[in-house]
Amino acid sequence: MVIRHISVFTFLDNPANGKTKAENIETVRAYLEQVPVLYPTMKNQVIGSTLGGTPVLPDDAPVMFGDLVQIADYDTVEDAAGYPPSKAHMDLVEFSTPMLKKVTAIDFEL
């Protein structure tokens, strides 16, 4: 069994931290690349950025386009469930929340 986790990050166009959206995307991407070292039960990971920029849509649009995606695999449901409360994830949440408009995530079995 493999548990796959997918997170889609949608960044603010005008974040309050004084950096550009592109700079914030790269900052979060660089952190995500280190997560398997920080949380070793994450077995495999793929990270990607949207091609050509994100369409600007109203906040209440039924479909949102993301800017960055993380696809991660775990051996067990318990390993996947252990990531959200882990220090690696809590640190990510703490520093990235002011940059983000929305994060959507899903875990499922392959």
Biopython code that builds the backbone (N, CA, C, O; Angstrom):
import numpy as np
from Bio.PDB.StructureBuilder import StructureBuilder

atoms = [
    (1, "MET", "N", (0.847, -1.174, 0.000)),
    (1, "MET", "CA", (0.000, 0.000, 0.000)),
    (1, "MET", "C", (0.896, 1.241, 0.000)),
    (1, "MET", "O", (1.936, 1.277, 0.658)),
    (2, "VAL", "N", (0.477, 2.230, -0.736)),
    (2, "VAL", "CA", (1.128, 3.536, -0.732)),
    (2, "VAL", "C", (0.053, 4.582, -0.483)),
    (2, "VAL", "O", (-1.020, 4.541, -1.086)),
    (3, "ILE", "N", (0.346, 5.510, 0.399)),
    (3, "ILE", "CA", (-0.553, 6.638, 0.633)),
    (3, "ILE", "C", (0.035, 7.839, -0.086)),
    (3, "ILE", "O", (1.178, 8.224, 0.162)),
    (4, "ARG", "N", (-0.742, 8.422, -0.968)),
    (4, "ARG", "CA", (-0.297, 9.602, -1.710)),
    (4, "ARG", "C", (-0.972, 10.841, -1.120)),
    (4, "ARG", "O", (-2.177, 10.865, -0.870)),
    (5, "HIS", "N", (-0.160, 11.849, -0.913)),
    (5, "HIS", "CA", (-0.622, 13.143, -0.396)),
    (5, "HIS", "C", (-0.372, 14.179, -1.480)),
    (5, "HIS", "O", (0.723, 14.259, -2.037)),
    (6, "ILE", "N", (-1.393, 14.966, -1.773)),
    (6, "ILE", "CA", (-1.252, 16.059, -2.734)),
    (6, "ILE", "C", (-1.688, 17.348, -2.055)),
    (6, "ILE", "O", (-2.782, 17.427, -1.497)),
    (7, "SER", "N", (-0.824, 18.357, -2.105)),
    (7, "SER", "CA", (-1.160, 19.703, -1.626)),
    (7, "SER", "C", (-1.007, 20.670, -2.779)),
    (7, "SER", "O", (0.007, 20.665, -3.476)),
    (8, "VAL", "N", (-2.013, 21.496, -2.977)),
    (8, "VAL", "CA", (-1.976, 22.542, -3.998)),
    (8, "VAL", "C", (-1.988, 23.883, -3.272)),
    (8, "VAL", "O", (-2.924, 24.200, -2.537)),
    (9, "PHE", "N", (-0.939, 24.658, -3.489)),
    (9, "PHE", "CA", (-0.761, 25.950, -2.832)),
    (9, "PHE", "C", (-1.123, 27.068, -3.801)),
    (9, "PHE", "O", (-0.612, 27.119, -4.919)),
    (10, "THR", "N", (-2.004, 27.960, -3.369)),
    (10, "THR", "CA", (-2.345, 29.142, -4.151)),
    (10, "THR", "C", (-1.858, 30.342, -3.358)),
    (10, "THR", "O", (-2.289, 30.567, -2.227)),
    (11, "PHE", "N", (-0.964, 31.105, -3.951)),
    (11, "PHE", "CA", (-0.311, 32.222, -3.268)),
    (11, "PHE", "C", (-1.046, 33.535, -3.491)),
    (11, "PHE", "O", (-1.719, 33.731, -4.504)),
    (12, "LEU", "N", (-0.900, 34.427, -2.519)),
    (12, "LEU", "CA", (-1.455, 35.774, -2.640)),
    (12, "LEU", "C", (-0.708, 36.543, -3.732)),
    (12, "LEU", "O", (0.511, 36.426, -3.862)),
    (13, "ASP", "N", (-1.445, 37.322, -4.507)),
    (13, "ASP", "CA", (-0.823, 38.146, -5.543)),
    (13, "ASP", "C", (-0.009, 39.281, -4.943)),
    (13, "ASP", "O", (1.036, 39.652, -5.478)),
    (14, "ASN", "N", (-0.486, 39.829, -3.836)),
    (14, "ASN", "CA", (0.183, 40.960, -3.181)),
    (14, "ASN", "C", (0.383, 40.656, -1.701)),
    (14, "ASN", "O", (-0.325, 41.206, -0.858)),
    (15, "PRO", "N", (1.337, 39.787, -1.375)),
    (15, "PRO", "CA", (1.528, 39.399, 0.020)),
    (15, "PRO", "C", (2.050, 40.555, 0.873)),
    (15, "PRO", "O", (2.706, 41.471, 0.379)),
    (16, "ALA", "N", (1.740, 40.484, 2.157)),
    (16, "ALA", "CA", (2.125, 41.551, 3.085)),
    (16, "ALA", "C", (3.604, 41.499, 3.470)),
    (16, "ALA", "O", (4.094, 42.422, 4.120)),
    (17, "ASN", "N", (4.320, 40.454, 3.088)),
    (17, "ASN", "CA", (5.716, 40.333, 3.523)),
    (17, "ASN", "C", (6.690, 41.120, 2.651)),
    (17, "ASN", "O", (7.899, 41.066, 2.877)),
    (18, "GLY", "N", (6.175, 41.857, 1.648)),
    (18, "GLY", "CA", (7.032, 42.704, 0.829)),
    (18, "GLY", "C", (7.757, 41.982, -0.288)),
    (18, "GLY", "O", (8.497, 42.606, -1.049)),
    (19, "LYS", "N", (7.558, 40.677, -0.400)),
    (19, "LYS", "CA", (8.181, 39.903, -1.473)),
    (19, "LYS", "C", (7.162, 39.694, -2.598)),
    (19, "LYS", "O", (5.956, 39.839, -2.402)),
    (20, "THR", "N", (7.671, 39.356, -3.755)),
    (20, "THR", "CA", (6.773, 39.068, -4.867)),
    (20, "THR", "C", (6.173, 37.678, -4.707)),
    (20, "THR", "O", (6.672, 36.850, -3.945)),
    (21, "LYS", "N", (5.112, 37.447, -5.429)),
    (21, "LYS", "CA", (4.495, 36.124, -5.439)),
    (21, "LYS", "C", (5.525, 35.081, -5.881)),
    (21, "LYS", "O", (5.623, 34.014, -5.274)),
    (22, "ALA", "N", (6.287, 35.379, -6.925)),
    (22, "ALA", "CA", (7.298, 34.446, -7.433)),
    (22, "ALA", "C", (8.363, 34.142, -6.380)),
    (22, "ALA", "O", (8.791, 32.996, -6.245)),
    (23, "GLU", "N", (8.790, 35.157, -5.637)),
    (23, "GLU", "CA", (9.781, 34.937, -4.578)),
    (23, "GLU", "C", (9.217, 34.028, -3.491)),
    (23, "GLU", "O", (9.914, 33.143, -2.994)),
    (24, "ASN", "N", (7.960, 34.246, -3.122)),
    (24, "ASN", "CA", (7.340, 33.414, -2.092)),
    (24, "ASN", "C", (7.168, 31.978, -2.566)),
    (24, "ASN", "O", (7.354, 31.041, -1.788)),
    (25, "ILE", "N", (6.817, 31.799, -3.823)),
    (25, "ILE", "CA", (6.695, 30.449, -4.369)),
    (25, "ILE", "C", (8.037, 29.733, -4.272)),
    (25, "ILE", "O", (8.088, 28.571, -3.868)),
    (26, "GLU", "N", (9.106, 30.399, -4.630)),
    (26, "GLU", "CA", (10.433, 29.782, -4.569)),
    (26, "GLU", "C", (10.868, 29.486, -3.134)),
    (26, "GLU", "O", (11.529, 28.479, -2.883)),
    (27, "THR", "N", (10.501, 30.355, -2.196)),
    (27, "THR", "CA", (10.829, 30.128, -0.781)),
    (27, "THR", "C", (10.134, 28.868, -0.264)),
    (27, "THR", "O", (10.753, 28.038, 0.402)),
    (28, "VAL", "N", (8.858, 28.734, -0.575)),
    (28, "VAL", "CA", (8.113, 27.559, -0.118)),
    (28, "VAL", "C", (8.616, 26.311, -0.844)),
    (28, "VAL", "O", (8.752, 25.250, -0.235)),
    (29, "ARG", "N", (8.887, 26.434, -2.119)),
    (29, "ARG", "CA", (9.411, 25.294, -2.873)),
    (29, "ARG", "C", (10.726, 24.797, -2.264)),
    (29, "ARG", "O", (10.917, 23.593, -2.095)),
    (30, "ALA", "N", (11.625, 25.716, -1.940)),
    (30, "ALA", "CA", (12.913, 25.342, -1.348)),
    (30, "ALA", "C", (12.701, 24.622, -0.015)),
    (30, "ALA", "O", (13.400, 23.654, 0.285)),
    (31, "TYR", "N", (11.744, 25.089, 0.781)),
    (31, "TYR", "CA", (11.465, 24.412, 2.046)),
    (31, "TYR", "C", (10.910, 23.011, 1.787)),
    (31, "TYR", "O", (11.357, 22.039, 2.397)),
    (32, "LEU", "N", (9.938, 22.912, 0.883)),
    (32, "LEU", "CA", (9.335, 21.611, 0.600)),
    (32, "LEU", "C", (10.378, 20.597, 0.137)),
    (32, "LEU", "O", (10.269, 19.412, 0.452)),
    (33, "GLU", "N", (11.373, 21.044, -0.596)),
    (33, "GLU", "CA", (12.420, 20.141, -1.066)),
    (33, "GLU", "C", (13.203, 19.521, 0.090)),
    (33, "GLU", "O", (13.804, 18.459, -0.067)),
    (34, "GLN", "N", (13.196, 20.180, 1.248)),
    (34, "GLN", "CA", (13.903, 19.667, 2.427)),
    (34, "GLN", "C", (13.036, 18.779, 3.318)),
    (34, "GLN", "O", (13.551, 18.124, 4.224)),
    (35, "VAL", "N", (11.741, 18.750, 3.072)),
    (35, "VAL", "CA", (10.832, 18.028, 3.972)),
    (35, "VAL", "C", (11.177, 16.547, 4.125)),
    (35, "VAL", "O", (11.115, 16.049, 5.249)),
    (36, "PRO", "N", (11.533, 15.813, 3.075)),
    (36, "PRO", "CA", (11.858, 14.396, 3.302)),
    (36, "PRO", "C", (13.036, 14.180, 4.260)),
    (36, "PRO", "O", (13.130, 13.128, 4.892)),
    (37, "VAL", "N", (13.914, 15.147, 4.371)),
    (37, "VAL", "CA", (15.006, 15.059, 5.346)),
    (37, "VAL", "C", (14.463, 15.360, 6.745)),
    (37, "VAL", "O", (14.861, 14.728, 7.724)),
    (38, "LEU", "N", (13.556, 16.325, 6.826)),
    (38, "LEU", "CA", (12.984, 16.737, 8.109)),
    (38, "LEU", "C", (11.936, 15.749, 8.622)),
    (38, "LEU", "O", (11.748, 15.606, 9.831)),
    (39, "TYR", "N", (11.264, 15.075, 7.707)),
    (39, "TYR", "CA", (10.231, 14.086, 8.057)),
    (39, "TYR", "C", (10.494, 12.827, 7.223)),
    (39, "TYR", "O", (9.872, 12.634, 6.178)),
    (40, "PRO", "N", (11.409, 11.975, 7.681)),
    (40, "PRO", "CA", (11.920, 10.854, 6.867)),
    (40, "PRO", "C", (10.896, 9.799, 6.451)),
    (40, "PRO", "O", (11.182, 9.005, 5.555)),
    (41, "THR", "N", (9.716, 9.763, 7.068)),
    (41, "THR", "CA", (8.729, 8.775, 6.612)),
    (41, "THR", "C", (8.103, 9.172, 5.279)),
    (41, "THR", "O", (7.386, 8.377, 4.673)),
    (42, "MET", "N", (8.369, 10.398, 4.816)),
    (42, "MET", "CA", (7.967, 10.780, 3.468)),
    (42, "MET", "C", (8.941, 10.092, 2.513)),
    (42, "MET", "O", (10.131, 10.407, 2.498)),
    (43, "LYS", "N", (8.435, 9.162, 1.725)),
    (43, "LYS", "CA", (9.314, 8.310, 0.918)),
    (43, "LYS", "C", (9.724, 8.940, -0.414)),
    (43, "LYS", "O", (10.897, 8.901, -0.785)),
    (44, "ASN", "N", (8.790, 9.503, -1.109)),
    (44, "ASN", "CA", (9.053, 10.119, -2.409)),
    (44, "ASN", "C", (8.298, 11.435, -2.466)),
    (44, "ASN", "O", (7.286, 11.615, -1.788)),
    (45, "GLN", "N", (8.796, 12.348, -3.277)),
    (45, "GLN", "CA", (8.137, 13.644, -3.381)),
    (45, "GLN", "C", (8.412, 14.239, -4.760)),
    (45, "GLN", "O", (9.505, 14.109, -5.311)),
    (46, "VAL", "N", (7.393, 14.888, -5.294)),
    (46, "VAL", "CA", (7.514, 15.662, -6.521)),
    (46, "VAL", "C", (6.914, 17.027, -6.232)),
    (46, "VAL", "O", (5.843, 17.131, -5.635)),
    (47, "ILE", "N", (7.613, 18.077, -6.660)),
    (47, "ILE", "CA", (7.139, 19.443, -6.462)),
    (47, "ILE", "C", (7.136, 20.114, -7.826)),
    (47, "ILE", "O", (8.085, 19.967, -8.595)),
    (48, "GLY", "N", (6.077, 20.848, -8.129)),
    (48, "GLY", "CA", (6.016, 21.532, -9.414)),
    (48, "GLY", "C", (5.296, 22.859, -9.306)),
    (48, "GLY", "O", (4.433, 23.053, -8.450)),
    (49, "SER", "N", (5.671, 23.774, -10.198)),
    (49, "SER", "CA", (5.041, 25.091, -10.280)),
    (49, "SER", "C", (4.199, 25.157, -11.544)),
    (49, "SER", "O", (4.497, 24.496, -12.539)),
    (50, "THR", "N", (3.149, 25.958, -11.493)),
    (50, "THR", "CA", (2.285, 26.119, -12.649)),
    (50, "THR", "C", (3.055, 26.733, -13.819)),
    (50, "THR", "O", (3.988, 27.512, -13.625)),
    (51, "LEU", "N", (2.659, 26.379, -14.993)),
    (51, "LEU", "CA", (3.288, 26.915, -16.198)),
    (51, "LEU", "C", (2.535, 28.160, -16.656)),
    (51, "LEU", "O", (1.314, 28.128, -16.811)),
    (52, "GLY", "N", (3.245, 29.233, -16.868)),
    (52, "GLY", "CA", (2.626, 30.411, -17.458)),
    (52, "GLY", "C", (1.841, 31.302, -16.531)),
    (52, "GLY", "O", (1.126, 32.189, -16.999)),
    (53, "GLY", "N", (1.946, 31.100, -15.243)),
    (53, "GLY", "CA", (1.228, 31.971, -14.306)),
    (53, "GLY", "C", (-0.162, 31.463, -13.999)),
    (53, "GLY", "O", (-0.718, 30.639, -14.725)),
    (54, "THR", "N", (-0.705, 31.963, -12.922)),
    (54, "THR", "CA", (-2.015, 31.547, -12.442)),
    (54, "THR", "C", (-3.074, 32.535, -12.898)),
    (54, "THR", "O", (-2.905, 33.740, -12.710)),
    (55, "PRO", "N", (-4.170, 32.056, -13.496)),
    (55, "PRO", "CA", (-5.245, 32.983, -13.871)),
    (55, "PRO", "C", (-5.809, 33.685, -12.636)),
    (55, "PRO", "O", (-5.929, 33.077, -11.573)),
    (56, "VAL", "N", (-6.149, 34.945, -12.778)),
    (56, "VAL", "CA", (-6.753, 35.694, -11.684)),
    (56, "VAL", "C", (-8.264, 35.476, -11.738)),
    (56, "VAL", "O", (-8.921, 35.807, -12.725)),
    (57, "LEU", "N", (-8.794, 34.914, -10.660)),
    (57, "LEU", "CA", (-10.217, 34.612, -10.564)),
    (57, "LEU", "C", (-10.778, 35.218, -9.288)),
    (57, "LEU", "O", (-10.024, 35.488, -8.354)),
    (58, "PRO", "N", (-12.086, 35.436, -9.229)),
    (58, "PRO", "CA", (-12.678, 35.917, -7.979)),
    (58, "PRO", "C", (-12.478, 34.906, -6.852)),
    (58, "PRO", "O", (-12.387, 33.703, -7.097)),
    (59, "ASP", "N", (-12.410, 35.403, -5.615)),
    (59, "ASP", "CA", (-12.198, 34.523, -4.462)),
    (59, "ASP", "C", (-13.269, 33.453, -4.325)),
    (59, "ASP", "O", (-13.007, 32.379, -3.783)),
    (60, "ASP", "N", (-14.480, 33.736, -4.812)),
    (60, "ASP", "CA", (-15.576, 32.769, -4.664)),
    (60, "ASP", "C", (-15.765, 31.908, -5.920)),
    (60, "ASP", "O", (-16.791, 31.243, -6.064)),
    (61, "ALA", "N", (-14.790, 31.918, -6.819)),
    (61, "ALA", "CA", (-14.880, 31.089, -8.023)),
    (61, "ALA", "C", (-14.950, 29.616, -7.631)),
    (61, "ALA", "O", (-14.284, 29.202, -6.682)),
    (62, "PRO", "N", (-15.750, 28.813, -8.349)),
    (62, "PRO", "CA", (-15.864, 27.398, -7.984)),
    (62, "PRO", "C", (-14.598, 26.599, -8.274)),
    (62, "PRO", "O", (-14.409, 25.524, -7.705)),
    (63, "VAL", "N", (-13.740, 27.096, -9.136)),
    (63, "VAL", "CA", (-12.483, 26.429, -9.456)),
    (63, "VAL", "C", (-11.357, 27.415, -9.214)),
    (63, "VAL", "O", (-11.397, 28.551, -9.686)),
    (64, "MET", "N", (-10.352, 26.972, -8.475)),
    (64, "MET", "CA", (-9.172, 27.799, -8.242)),
    (64, "MET", "C", (-7.988, 27.119, -8.903)),
    (64, "MET", "O", (-7.912, 25.890, -8.940)),
    (65, "PHE", "N", (-7.074, 27.904, -9.419)),
    (65, "PHE", "CA", (-5.841, 27.372, -9.976)),
    (65, "PHE", "C", (-4.743, 27.560, -8.954)),
    (65, "PHE", "O", (-4.646, 28.615, -8.327)),
    (66, "GLY", "N", (-3.920, 26.549, -8.782)),
    (66, "GLY", "CA", (-2.831, 26.628, -7.833)),
    (66, "GLY", "C", (-1.558, 27.110, -8.492)),
    (66, "GLY", "O", (-1.435, 27.146, -9.716)),
    (67, "ASP", "N", (-0.612, 27.481, -7.638)),
    (67, "ASP", "CA", (0.689, 27.957, -8.098)),
    (67, "ASP", "C", (1.786, 26.921, -7.920)),
    (67, "ASP", "O", (2.751, 26.887, -8.683)),
    (68, "LEU", "N", (1.631, 26.075, -6.906)),
    (68, "LEU", "CA", (2.670, 25.114, -6.541)),
    (68, "LEU", "C", (1.982, 23.844, -6.051)),
    (68, "LEU", "O", (0.975, 23.909, -5.346)),
    (69, "VAL", "N", (2.527, 22.695, -6.425)),
    (69, "VAL", "CA", (1.958, 21.423, -5.976)),
    (69, "VAL", "C", (3.052, 20.572, -5.339)),
    (69, "VAL", "O", (4.199, 20.563, -5.786)),
    (70, "GLN", "N", (2.671, 19.871, -4.301)),
    (70, "GLN", "CA", (3.540, 18.885, -3.650)),
    (70, "GLN", "C", (2.805, 17.554, -3.701)),
    (70, "GLN", "O", (1.659, 17.443, -3.265)),
    (71, "ILE", "N", (3.483, 16.547, -4.241)),
    (71, "ILE", "CA", (2.936, 15.193, -4.277)),
    (71, "ILE", "C", (3.920, 14.325, -3.503)),
    (71, "ILE", "O", (5.084, 14.195, -3.883)),
    (72, "ALA", "N", (3.438, 13.733, -2.414)),
    (72, "ALA", "CA", (4.319, 12.969, -1.527)),
    (72, "ALA", "C", (3.714, 11.603, -1.257)),
    (72, "ALA", "O", (2.494, 11.449, -1.191)),
    (73, "ASP", "N", (4.593, 10.606, -1.101)),
    (73, "ASP", "CA", (4.161, 9.244, -0.829)),
    (73, "ASP", "C", (4.651, 8.775, 0.533)),
    (73, "ASP", "O", (5.753, 9.102, 0.975)),
    (74, "TYR", "N", (3.791, 7.996, 1.180)),
    (74, "TYR", "CA", (4.084, 7.397, 2.483)),
    (74, "TYR", "C", (3.769, 5.909, 2.418)),
    (74, "TYR", "O", (2.942, 5.478, 1.615)),
    (75, "ASP", "N", (4.425, 5.132, 3.260)),
    (75, "ASP", "CA", (4.187, 3.692, 3.293)),
    (75, "ASP", "C", (2.889, 3.318, 3.999)),
    (75, "ASP", "O", (2.261, 2.317, 3.653)),
    (76, "THR", "N", (2.481, 4.114, 4.986)),
    (76, "THR", "CA", (1.298, 3.760, 5.785)),
    (76, "THR", "C", (0.424, 4.987, 6.023)),
    (76, "THR", "O", (0.866, 6.127, 5.881)),
    (77, "VAL", "N", (-0.813, 4.723, 6.384)),
    (77, "VAL", "CA", (-1.744, 5.785, 6.762)),
    (77, "VAL", "C", (-1.200, 6.533, 7.977)),
    (77, "VAL", "O", (-1.332, 7.753, 8.073)),
    (78, "GLU", "N", (-0.589, 5.798, 8.902)),
    (78, "GLU", "CA", (-0.045, 6.414, 10.112)),
    (78, "GLU", "C", (1.099, 7.376, 9.783)),
    (78, "GLU", "O", (1.204, 8.445, 10.385)),
    (79, "ASP", "N", (1.955, 7.000, 8.831)),
    (79, "ASP", "CA", (3.047, 7.895, 8.419)),
    (79, "ASP", "C", (2.486, 9.184, 7.816)),
    (79, "ASP", "O", (2.970, 10.276, 8.112)),
    (80, "ALA", "N", (1.470, 9.050, 6.976)),
    (80, "ALA", "CA", (0.851, 10.228, 6.363)),
    (80, "ALA", "C", (0.163, 11.084, 7.421)),
    (80, "ALA", "O", (0.270, 12.310, 7.393)),
    (81, "ALA", "N", (-0.539, 10.449, 8.347)),
    (81, "ALA", "CA", (-1.255, 11.174, 9.399)),
    (81, "ALA", "C", (-0.297, 11.855, 10.369)),
    (81, "ALA", "O", (-0.673, 12.824, 11.028)),
    (82, "GLY", "N", (0.924, 11.365, 10.465)),
    (82, "GLY", "CA", (1.901, 11.966, 11.366)),
    (82, "GLY", "C", (2.522, 13.244, 10.832)),
    (82, "GLY", "O", (3.119, 14.007, 11.591)),
    (83, "TYR", "N", (2.388, 13.487, 9.531)),
    (83, "TYR", "CA", (3.017, 14.678, 8.967)),
    (83, "TYR", "C", (2.352, 15.990, 9.411)),
    (83, "TYR", "O", (3.075, 16.897, 9.823)),
    (84, "PRO", "N", (1.028, 16.146, 9.353)),
    (84, "PRO", "CA", (0.439, 17.441, 9.746)),
    (84, "PRO", "C", (0.845, 17.947, 11.134)),
    (84, "PRO", "O", (1.112, 19.142, 11.267)),
    (85, "PRO", "N", (0.908, 17.103, 12.180)),
    (85, "PRO", "CA", (1.328, 17.627, 13.477)),
    (85, "PRO", "C", (2.853, 17.687, 13.669)),
    (85, "PRO", "O", (3.327, 18.132, 14.714)),
    (86, "SER", "N", (3.614, 17.242, 12.666)),
    (86, "SER", "CA", (5.070, 17.207, 12.816)),
    (86, "SER", "C", (5.669, 18.610, 12.818)),
    (86, "SER", "O", (5.052, 19.557, 12.331)),
    (87, "LYS", "N", (6.858, 18.733, 13.362)),
    (87, "LYS", "CA", (7.568, 20.017, 13.371)),
    (87, "LYS", "C", (7.810, 20.515, 11.948)),
    (87, "LYS", "O", (7.689, 21.710, 11.678)),
    (88, "ALA", "N", (8.150, 19.604, 11.039)),
    (88, "ALA", "CA", (8.405, 19.994, 9.645)),
    (88, "ALA", "C", (7.182, 20.690, 9.050)),
    (88, "ALA", "O", (7.310, 21.720, 8.388)),
    (89, "HIS", "N", (6.001, 20.129, 9.286)),
    (89, "HIS", "CA", (4.783, 20.728, 8.739)),
    (89, "HIS", "C", (4.381, 21.987, 9.497)),
    (89, "HIS", "O", (3.978, 22.975, 8.883)),
    (90, "MET", "N", (4.486, 21.962, 10.808)),
    (90, "MET", "CA", (4.100, 23.138, 11.604)),
    (90, "MET", "C", (4.980, 24.338, 11.261)),
    (90, "MET", "O", (4.485, 25.464, 11.207)),
    (91, "ASP", "N", (6.267, 24.119, 11.029)),
    (91, "ASP", "CA", (7.156, 25.211, 10.607)),
    (91, "ASP", "C", (6.733, 25.749, 9.242)),
    (91, "ASP", "O", (6.726, 26.961, 9.027)),
    (92, "LEU", "N", (6.380, 24.852, 8.318)),
    (92, "LEU", "CA", (5.898, 25.264, 6.998)),
    (92, "LEU", "C", (4.646, 26.129, 7.134)),
    (92, "LEU", "O", (4.555, 27.192, 6.521)),
    (93, "VAL", "N", (3.699, 25.680, 7.923)),
    (93, "VAL", "CA", (2.452, 26.425, 8.119)),
    (93, "VAL", "C", (2.740, 27.802, 8.697)),
    (93, "VAL", "O", (2.182, 28.803, 8.249)),
    (94, "GLU", "N", (3.611, 27.845, 9.692)),
    (94, "GLU", "CA", (3.894, 29.114, 10.366)),
    (94, "GLU", "C", (4.468, 30.168, 9.417)),
    (94, "GLU", "O", (4.004, 31.308, 9.409)),
    (95, "PHE", "N", (5.464, 29.800, 8.625)),
    (95, "PHE", "CA", (6.084, 30.824, 7.793)),
    (95, "PHE", "C", (5.351, 31.057, 6.474)),
    (95, "PHE", "O", (5.467, 32.139, 5.898)),
    (96, "SER", "N", (4.596, 30.067, 5.979)),
    (96, "SER", "CA", (3.963, 30.233, 4.668)),
    (96, "SER", "C", (2.555, 30.818, 4.714)),
    (96, "SER", "O", (2.102, 31.390, 3.723)),
    (97, "THR", "N", (1.861, 30.693, 5.825)),
    (97, "THR", "CA", (0.474, 31.152, 5.891)),
    (97, "THR", "C", (0.288, 32.598, 5.432)),
    (97, "THR", "O", (-0.662, 32.860, 4.696)),
    (98, "PRO", "N", (1.135, 33.549, 5.821)),
    (98, "PRO", "CA", (0.930, 34.922, 5.344)),
    (98, "PRO", "C", (1.120, 35.100, 3.835)),
    (98, "PRO", "O", (0.730, 36.130, 3.285)),
    (99, "MET", "N", (1.706, 34.125, 3.169)),
    (99, "MET", "CA", (1.940, 34.199, 1.723)),
    (99, "MET", "C", (0.800, 33.595, 0.917)),
    (99, "MET", "O", (0.694, 33.821, -0.289)),
    (100, "LEU", "N", (-0.053, 32.825, 1.590)),
    (100, "LEU", "CA", (-0.998, 31.963, 0.892)),
    (100, "LEU", "C", (-2.427, 32.485, 0.891)),
    (100, "LEU", "O", (-2.917, 33.050, 1.869)),
    (101, "LYS", "N", (-3.067, 32.269, -0.244)),
    (101, "LYS", "CA", (-4.487, 32.538, -0.373)),
    (101, "LYS", "C", (-5.283, 31.303, 0.067)),
    (101, "LYS", "O", (-6.321, 31.401, 0.721)),
    (102, "LYS", "N", (-4.745, 30.121, -0.326)),
    (102, "LYS", "CA", (-5.460, 28.884, -0.043)),
    (102, "LYS", "C", (-4.521, 27.696, -0.244)),
    (102, "LYS", "O", (-3.621, 27.737, -1.083)),
    (103, "VAL", "N", (-4.745, 26.637, 0.538)),
    (103, "VAL", "CA", (-4.085, 25.350, 0.327)),
    (103, "VAL", "C", (-5.168, 24.291, 0.316)),
    (103, "VAL", "O", (-6.025, 24.253, 1.199)),
    (104, "THR", "N", (-5.124, 23.439, -0.680)),
    (104, "THR", "CA", (-6.043, 22.305, -0.754)),
    (104, "THR", "C", (-5.207, 21.043, -0.716)),
    (104, "THR", "O", (-4.191, 20.943, -1.404)),
    (105, "ALA", "N", (-5.632, 20.074, 0.091)),
    (105, "ALA", "CA", (-4.861, 18.843, 0.230)),
    (105, "ALA", "C", (-5.784, 17.638, 0.224)),
    (105, "ALA", "O", (-6.964, 17.726, 0.565)),
    (106, "ILE", "N", (-5.214, 16.516, -0.171)),
    (106, "ILE", "CA", (-5.943, 15.244, -0.164)),
    (106, "ILE", "C", (-4.943, 14.112, 0.046)),
    (106, "ILE", "O", (-3.826, 14.162, -0.469)),
    (107, "ASP", "N", (-5.342, 13.097, 0.798)),
    (107, "ASP", "CA", (-4.579, 11.868, 0.956)),
    (107, "ASP", "C", (-5.453, 10.736, 0.405)),
    (107, "ASP", "O", (-6.662, 10.705, 0.635)),
    (108, "PHE", "N", (-4.827, 9.814, -0.321)),
    (108, "PHE", "CA", (-5.577, 8.663, -0.830)),
    (108, "PHE", "C", (-4.639, 7.474, -1.010)),
    (108, "PHE", "O", (-3.418, 7.623, -1.050)),
    (109, "GLU", "N", (-5.236, 6.300, -1.117)),
    (109, "GLU", "CA", (-4.466, 5.073, -1.246)),
    (109, "GLU", "C", (-4.286, 4.723, -2.716)),
    (109, "GLU", "O", (-5.227, 4.794, -3.506)),
    (110, "LEU", "N", (-3.063, 4.343, -3.067)),
    (110, "LEU", "CA", (-2.792, 3.868, -4.438)),
    (110, "LEU", "C", (-2.961, 2.368, -4.502)),
    (110, "LEU", "O", (-2.780, 1.771, -5.563)),
]
sb = StructureBuilder()
sb.init_structure("model")
sb.init_model(0)
sb.init_chain("A")
sb.init_seg("    ")
for serial, (resi, resn, name, xyz) in enumerate(atoms, 1):
    if name == "N":
        sb.init_residue(resn, " ", resi, " ")
    sb.init_atom(name, np.array(xyz, "f"), 0.0, 1.0, " ", f" {name:<3s}", serial, name[0])
structure = sb.get_structure()
